[in-house]
């Protein structure tokens, strides 16, 4: 058994451990993207940075600290536990939980000064029944997406319950979420949702709630139309360097420059020469069409590399594409480096743009599925 002092030495050395796989985050790119959206919205509009799901794979705490320093007005998380982690990291900015907060945890939300979302009567009732302090909350309205939210005809009852329990001062905001604000060429559905939200907001105003923070626009809505900005916007994917849709990208990329901060990096751990006709990987799912030089990377689907990139995705070695060959394994991937100058220990960088396209998915999914245990290095 190792002595306690030996364990301390090992623990200290782990901080300097050479990494086979790591994520590199460019802080300046995050700051640049934030400045882009600051210029789009007016100075009176608050900007809430969405850092849920490990800040879209970029690292919850460190990314939030970068955004805090850059001057965001608040942070949006999915769960109370994410909010508590940010508070314990010393972040005092307003934090809004967008997902559901279980009644058993309401006292924690109040203790940590975290604003929660209330979207149905099941959660409203226990909140209002608390005798002591309750957390501040925003009411979410379902304007058509059919996820969270009260319907328009629920609102008068919601207001009645809040007033009956004298909790008007704890209601700080009202919001909705657009289903298709990224669709530049067919804004009709978004416009319909916005009109529904305007009706909901007016009911609150007429009931005496004149200082609520109203927010409806995420990244797509913010880019789509200034009238959707209202009192605050919630910016997520845009902060991480991606447009929410190809339509918006095609239309706006010449006017708006977004910089992806994240690089997914690994090192080559083995190189070998193989012959034409050799099978590669599990089930020999790909056979080589020519004599080749291949490299083994210590990264796989456990790390968040989509298995769908097998035989179609690319890594960059010395800034040149090296195709993934054979099936991606749990912890290893093979790439074709024929004709490239490479040696064991050299870096290989996932071609992220290609990965998103070839995965047949969206940037949100590829980014948020990167394993949170992988070391993030902020440069």
C-alpha positions in Angstrom: 0.0 0.0 0.0 1.2 3.5 -0.8 2.1 5.8 2.1 0.0 8.9 2.6 2.9 11.2 1.7 3.4 9.2 -1.6 -0.3 9.7 -2.5 0.1 13.5 -1.9 3.1 13.5 -4.3 1.1 11.6 -6.9 -1.9 13.9 -6.6 0.4 16.9 -7.0 2.0 15.4 -10.1 -1.3 14.7 -11.7 -1.7 18.5 -12.2 1.3 18.3 -14.5 0.4 15.0 -16.2 1.0 14.8 -19.9 -2.3 14.5 -21.7 -3.2 12.2 -24.5 -6.5 13.9 -25.1 -7.5 17.4 -24.2 -9.8 20.3 -25.1 -8.3 23.7 -25.8 -10.5 26.8 -25.3 -9.6 30.1 -26.7 -10.7 32.7 -24.2 -10.3 35.6 -26.7 -12.7 33.9 -29.1 -15.4 33.7 -26.4 -14.9 37.4 -25.6 -15.0 38.2 -29.3 -18.3 36.4 -29.7 -19.8 38.1 -26.7 -18.8 41.5 -28.1 -20.5 40.6 -31.4 -23.8 40.2 -29.6 -23.3 43.3 -27.5 -23.1 45.3 -30.7 -26.3 43.6 -32.0 -28.5 44.5 -29.0 -29.1 47.9 -27.5 -27.3 49.0 -24.3 -30.6 48.7 -22.4 -31.0 45.0 -23.2 -29.5 42.6 -20.7 -27.4 39.7 -22.1 -27.8 36.4 -20.3 -25.1 33.9 -21.3 -26.4 30.3 -21.5 -23.8 28.0 -19.9 -26.0 24.9 -19.4 -24.7 21.5 -20.3 -21.1 22.2 -19.2 -21.2 25.5 -21.2 -22.0 23.5 -24.4 -18.9 21.4 -23.7 -16.6 24.3 -23.0 -16.5 23.8 -19.2 -19.1 25.2 -16.9 -17.1 27.0 -14.3 -14.1 28.4 -16.3 -16.3 29.5 -19.2 -18.7 31.2 -16.8 -15.7 33.0 -15.1 -14.5 34.2 -18.5 -18.0 35.5 -19.3 -18.4 37.1 -15.9 -15.1 39.0 -16.4 -16.3 40.0 -19.9 -19.4 41.6 -18.4 -22.4 39.5 -19.1 -25.5 40.5 -17.1 -26.3 37.0 -15.9 -26.0 33.3 -16.5 -28.5 30.7 -17.5 -28.1 27.1 -16.5 -30.3 24.0 -16.8 -30.3 22.7 -13.3 -30.0 23.9 -9.7 -26.9 21.9 -9.2 -25.2 23.8 -12.1 -26.2 27.1 -10.4 -24.8 26.0 -7.0 -21.5 25.1 -8.6 -21.3 28.6 -10.0 -22.1 30.1 -6.7 -19.5 28.0 -4.9 -17.0 29.1 -7.6 -17.5 32.7 -6.4 -19.8 33.9 -9.1 -22.3 36.5 -7.8 -24.0 37.4 -11.1 -27.7 36.6 -11.4 -28.3 32.9 -12.3 -31.5 31.6 -13.8 -32.3 27.9 -13.8 -34.1 27.2 -17.1 -35.1 23.6 -16.3 -37.4 22.3 -13.5 -36.4 22.7 -9.9 -37.8 20.0 -7.6 -39.9 21.2 -4.7 -37.5 19.5 -2.2 -34.7 21.8 -3.5 -36.5 25.1 -3.3 -34.8 26.0 0.0 -31.4 25.5 -1.6 -32.3 27.8 -4.5 -33.3 30.5 -2.0 -30.2 30.0 0.1 -27.9 30.3 -2.9 -29.9 33.2 -4.4 -30.6 31.4 -7.6 -33.6 32.3 -9.7 -35.8 29.4 -10.8 -38.3 28.8 -13.6 -41.9 28.0 -12.8 -43.7 26.6 -15.8 -46.7 24.7 -14.3 -49.0 24.5 -11.3 -47.4 21.3 -10.0 -44.3 23.4 -9.2 -46.0 26.7 -8.5 -48.1 25.3 -5.6 -45.3 24.1 -3.3 -43.3 27.2 -4.1 -46.1 29.5 -2.9 -46.9 27.3 0.1 -43.5 27.9 1.7 -43.9 30.0 4.9 -40.4 31.5 4.9 -38.1 32.8 2.2 -38.6 31.5 -1.3 -36.3 31.9 -4.3 -37.0 34.5 -6.9 -38.6 33.1 -10.0 -39.5 33.7 -13.7 -42.8 32.4 -15.2 -42.4 30.6 -18.5 -45.1 30.7 -21.1 -45.8 28.0 -23.7 -46.4 30.0 -26.8 -46.5 27.0 -29.2 -43.4 24.9 -28.7 -45.3 22.5 -26.3 -42.5 22.0 -23.9 -42.4 23.9 -20.6 -44.8 26.7 -19.9 -48.2 27.9 -18.9 -50.8 28.4 -21.6 -52.2 31.8 -22.2 -55.5 30.9 -20.5 -53.6 29.8 -17.3 -52.0 33.2 -16.6 -54.9 34.9 -14.7 -55.0 31.9 -12.3 -51.2 32.1 -12.0 -51.4 35.8 -11.1 -54.2 35.1 -8.7 -52.2 32.5 -6.8 -49.1 34.7 -6.6 -51.2 37.6 -5.2 -53.1 35.4 -2.8 -49.8 34.3 -1.2 -48.3 37.8 -1.4 -45.3 36.7 -3.5 -45.4 39.5 -6.1 -41.9 40.7 -5.1 -40.4 37.3 -5.9 -41.7 37.2 -9.5 -38.9 38.8 -11.4 -39.5 37.9 -15.0 -41.6 36.2 -17.7 -40.3 34.4 -20.8 -40.9 32.0 -23.6 -38.8 30.0 -26.1 -39.1 30.0 -29.8 -39.2 26.7 -31.7 -37.9 27.9 -35.1 -36.3 31.3 -34.7 -33.3 30.0 -36.7 -35.5 29.7 -39.8 -34.8 32.9 -41.6 -36.9 32.3 -44.6 -40.1 31.3 -42.8 -40.5 33.6 -39.7 -44.3 33.2 -39.6 -44.3 30.7 -36.7 -41.8 32.7 -34.7 -44.0 35.8 -35.2 -47.0 33.9 -34.0 -45.2 32.8 -30.9 -44.0 36.3 -30.2 -47.5 37.8 -30.6 -48.8 35.2 -28.1 -46.0 36.1 -25.7 -46.9 39.8 -26.1 -50.5 39.0 -25.0 -49.2 37.1 -22.0 -46.9 40.0 -21.0 -49.8 42.4 -21.3 -51.9 40.4 -18.9 -49.1 40.6 -16.3 -48.7 44.3 -16.9 -52.4 45.0 -16.5 -52.3 43.0 -13.2 -49.7 45.4 -11.8 -46.5 43.6 -12.8 -44.8 46.5 -14.6 -41.1 45.8 -14.0 -40.8 42.2 -15.0 -37.8 41.2 -17.2 -39.3 39.9 -20.5 -37.2 37.6 -22.6 -38.0 35.5 -25.6 -34.9 35.4 -27.9 -32.1 32.9 -27.8 -29.2 33.2 -30.3 -31.5 32.7 -33.3 -34.2 35.1 -32.3 -31.5 37.7 -31.4 -30.1 37.5 -34.9 -33.5 37.3 -36.6 -35.3 40.5 -35.4 -34.5 43.3 -33.0 -38.0 43.5 -31.7 -37.6 40.1 -30.1 -34.9 41.4 -27.9 -37.3 43.0 -25.4 -35.6 43.4 -22.0 -33.1 40.6 -22.2 -31.7 38.0 -24.6 -30.3 34.5 -23.9 -27.2 33.8 -25.9 -26.0 30.2 -26.1 -24.6 28.7 -29.3 -23.5 32.0 -30.7 -21.1 32.5 -27.8 -19.5 29.2 -28.8 -18.9 30.4 -32.3 -21.7 28.8 -34.2 -24.8 30.0 -36.0 -28.0 28.1 -34.9 -28.8 27.2 -38.5 -27.3 26.9 -41.9 -29.8 29.5 -43.2 -28.7 32.1 -40.7 -25.0 31.2 -41.4 -25.4 31.6 -45.1 -27.2 34.9 -44.8 -25.1 36.5 -42.0 -21.6 35.0 -42.1 -20.3 37.9 -44.3 -21.6 40.4 -41.8 -21.1 38.7 -38.5 -17.9 36.9 -37.7 -18.2 34.2 -35.0 -15.1 32.3 -33.8 -15.4 28.8 -32.4 -13.2 28.7 -29.3 -13.0 24.9 -28.9 -10.4 22.6 -30.3 -10.5 18.9 -29.7 -6.9 17.6 -29.6 -5.2 14.3 -29.2 -1.7 12.8 -29.8 -0.6 10.0 -32.2 0.4 7.1 -30.0 1.3 4.6 -32.8 2.1 4.5 -36.5 2.3 1.5 -38.7 2.5 0.6 -42.4 -0.3 -1.7 -43.6 -1.0 -3.4 -46.9 -3.8 -3.0 -49.5 -6.7 -5.2 -48.7 -6.1 -5.2 -44.9 -9.2 -4.7 -42.7 -9.1 -2.0 -40.1 -10.9 -2.0 -36.7 -13.8 -4.0 -35.3 -15.5 -6.3 -37.8 -12.9 -5.1 -40.4 -15.6 -2.6 -41.4 -13.2 -0.9 -43.8 -10.6 -2.5 -46.1 -7.7 -0.5 -47.4 -7.7 0.3 -51.1 -4.0 0.9 -51.2 -0.8 0.3 -49.2 -1.1 2.8 -46.3 0.5 4.4 -43.3 -2.0 4.6 -40.5 -1.9 6.3 -37.1 -3.6 5.3 -33.9 -5.3 8.0 -31.7 -6.2 7.4 -28.1 -9.6 8.8 -28.5 -13.0 7.3 -29.1 -16.7 7.5 -28.5 -16.2 7.6 -24.7 -14.5 11.0 -25.3 -17.5 12.2 -27.3 -16.2 11.4 -30.8 -19.3 10.5 -32.6 -19.2 6.8 -33.8 -21.1 8.0 -36.9 -17.8 9.5 -38.1 -16.4 6.1 -38.7 -14.8 5.9 -42.2 -16.1 9.5 -43.0 -14.7 11.9 -40.5 -11.3 13.7 -40.4 -8.6 14.7 -38.1 -6.0 17.4 -39.0 -2.4 16.4 -38.8 0.0 19.2 -39.7 -3.1 21.1 -40.9 -3.8 18.5 -43.5 -6.8 16.2 -43.5 -6.3 12.6 -42.3 -9.4 10.4 -42.8 -10.8 8.2 -40.1 -10.7 4.6 -41.3 -12.5 1.7 -39.9 -14.9 1.8 -36.9 -14.3 4.3 -34.1 -13.8 2.3 -30.9 -14.5 3.3 -27.3 -11.0 4.7 -26.7 -9.2 4.5 -30.0 -9.5 5.7 -33.5 -7.4 4.9 -36.6 -6.6 7.6 -39.2 -4.9 7.4 -42.6 -1.7 9.5 -42.7 -0.4 8.2 -46.0 1.7 10.9 -47.6 1.8 13.0 -44.5 4.9 13.8 -42.3 3.9 12.6 -38.9 5.5 10.7 -35.9 4.4 9.4 -32.6 3.6 12.2 -30.2 2.5 14.6 -32.9 -0.9 16.4 -32.4 -4.0 15.5 -34.3 -7.0 17.9 -34.1 -10.6 16.9 -34.8 -11.9 18.7 -37.9 -14.9 20.0 -35.9 -16.8 21.6 -38.9 -16.5 18.3 -40.8 -17.5 16.3 -37.7 -20.8 18.2 -37.4 -21.6 17.9 -41.0 -20.7 14.2 -41.3 -22.4 13.3 -38.1 -25.7 14.4 -39.7 -26.3 16.4 -36.5 -26.0 19.9 -35.2 -23.2 21.8 -33.4 -25.2 21.7 -30.1 -25.1 17.9 -30.0 -21.5 17.4 -31.0 -20.2 20.0 -28.5 -22.3 19.0 -25.5 -21.5 15.3 -25.9 -17.8 15.9 -25.4 -16.9 14.1 -22.2 -16.8 16.6 -19.3 -14.0 14.6 -17.7 -11.6 15.6 -20.5 -9.2 18.3 -19.3 -10.0 21.8 -20.7 -7.1 24.1 -21.2 -7.9 27.8 -21.5 -5.5 29.8 -23.5 
